[in-house]
Amino acid sequence: MERPVVVGVDGSDGSLAALDWAVEEAARFGLPLRVVYASLWERYEGAVPSFTAERPAEEVAAQHIVASSEQRARQLSPDLQVNAVTLPDDAVAALTEESRSAAVLVTGSSGRGAVKELLLGSVSLAVAGRADCPVVVVRGEERNVKGVSNRIVVGVGEADEAATAVRFALREAEARGCELQAVRAWRSPRQPADPLVVLESAAHAYEEQAAAVLDEVLEEAVAEHPKVSVERTVLEGPAHRVLLGPAADAGLLVLGATRRQDGFGLHLGRVSHTALHRAACPVAVVPHR
């Protein structure tokens, strides 16, 4: 049985963007789509005596969100297999459980007001840090969400952590028929006596080392996707900052995440946190396997 693309909806503008993105993703890979609305009202409804024939407002809202989301998905992609459900649980728990059997889990960014692009909902952040499958948080400018630039960016960390993210990015690029830009950041060493003076020879060595790691991570994975044009980029500076530049003109930014040593959730470092809050495009967080 094929793993579906799962999208969490709540009726907000952010979840509509996530739904549209998930529909395209499912259609692109020929996968079924599972639309999930998580609501706690069902859990408690049976335990509370009803004194009226009217349906609870929560039930009406849930049914409306699920039905309208399913209808929208079918209109966008008539041939798509769509399954829309309401689950009696809080959103984080429900979507984390869904991730165990999903190919990709999609959520929206739930910021509001003038600074909405700098905010990330607690549900999206929590799910990105706990899911067992890749999580895509749909955020950023409209042209980025729609993939107008026809380019995907993948941030390449350490060799033993980046392989899964790189393979995910290559599959996405191949399915979209777009190019992939693989980016690795490096930092310049500085003289202790004068922190403003860069040791040019040492800096060149660090840059070469970054390029070598990039080649090592990409070598085998790129061979598996020969149709994808891959641009290798090494940039000086902290990764959580330098990745935002290439992402500004990308349709997707892909980042890897490692499992915490305590086994609970993923380790979302500074790079992931910054991208999830500030990237101008959708962000995929891919668990390292």
C-alpha positions, 0 to 999 in steps of 0.5 A, spaced: 500 500 500 502 506 497 504 511 503 500 517 502 501 525 502 498 527 509 496 534 510 493 538 516 488 543 515 484 547 520 480 552 515 486 557 515 489 561 509 495 557 511 492 551 511 489 552 504 496 554 502 498 547 505 493 543 502 494 546 495 501 544 495 500 537 498 495 536 492 500 538 487 505 533 491 501 527 491 499 528 483 506 529 482 508 522 485 502 519 483 500 518 491 494 518 494 492 524 499 490 524 506 487 530 509 487 531 516 483 535 521 484 534 528 479 536 533 478 534 541 471 535 541 469 528 539 473 525 544 469 528 550 462 529 546 460 522 548 461 523 555 457 529 556 449 529 556 446 533 550 440 537 552 439 540 545 438 537 538 442 542 535 449 539 533 455 542 537 458 548 533 465 544 533 462 538 530 459 543 524 466 546 524 470 540 523 465 537 518 465 544 514 473 544 514 474 537 512 468 537 506 471 543 503 478 541 503 476 535 500 472 538 495 478 543 493 483 537 493 478 534 488 477 540 484 484 541 483 486 534 481 480 530 479 484 524 478 487 524 485 485 519 490 483 523 496 481 521 503 479 526 508 478 525 516 477 528 522 481 525 528 479 526 535 486 528 538 490 534 538 493 537 532 500 535 534 499 528 536 494 526 531 499 529 525 505 526 529 502 519 529 500 520 521 507 521 520 509 514 521 505 511 515 506 518 510 510 519 505 510 526 506 507 530 511 505 537 509 503 543 514 502 551 513 505 557 517 500 560 521 502 567 522 498 573 522 498 580 521 504 584 519 509 580 521 506 573 519 512 571 515 516 571 521 512 567 525 511 559 525 505 556 528 507 552 534 503 546 531 508 546 525 514 547 529 512 541 534 510 536 528 517 538 524 521 536 530 517 529 532 515 526 525 518 520 522 517 522 515 519 528 511 515 535 513 514 540 509 512 547 512 508 551 506 510 558 507 514 564 504 512 568 498 507 566 493 512 565 487 516 561 491 510 557 494 508 556 486 515 554 484 516 559 479 523 559 479 524 552 478 529 551 483 530 547 489 535 548 494 538 543 499 543 545 505 548 540 506 551 539 513 555 533 515 556 527 511 553 522 515 547 527 516 545 530 509 545 523 505 537 523 506 536 530 505 540 530 499 536 524 496 529 527 498 531 534 494 534 530 488 527 526 488 523 532 488 527 536 483 527 530 478 519 530 479 519 537 478 524 537 472 528 543 475 535 544 478 538 543 484 542 547 488 546 544 494 549 549 499 554 548 504 557 553 509 564 554 511 567 559 516 573 563 516 578 562 521 581 569 524 587 571 528 587 571 535 590 577 536 586 581 530 579 578 529 578 582 523 584 579 519 582 573 515 588 568 514 587 567 507 591 560 506 587 557 512 580 560 509 582 557 502 583 550 506 576 551 509 573 552 503 576 547 499 574 542 505 567 544 505 567 543 497 570 536 498 564 534 503 559 537 498 562 532 493 562 526 498 555 527 500 553 528 492 557 523 489 552 517 490 546 520 490 547 524 484 549 518 480 542 515 482 538 521 478 542 523 472 537 527 469 537 533 475 542 538 474 546 540 480 549 546 482 554 546 488 555 552 492 560 553 498 558 560 502 562 563 507 558 564 513 553 561 519 549 556 515 543 559 518 544 565 515 547 564 508 542 559 506 536 564 506 540 567 500 539 562 495 532 560 498 529 567 497 529 564 489 527 557 490 521 553 490 523 549 496 529 549 501 530 542 504 534 541 510 536 534 514 535 533 521 537 528 526 534 524 532 536 526 539 540 521 543 534 520 548 530 518 542 525 523 543 523 527 536 528 530 532 534 535 533 532 541 530 538 546 530 539 553 529 539 552 521 532 549 521 529 553 526 531 560 522 529 557 516 522 555 518 521 562 521 524 566 516 525 562 509 522 565 503 520 559 501 517 552 503 521 548 508 522 541 508 525 538 514 527 531 512 529 526 518 536 522 517 535 515 517 
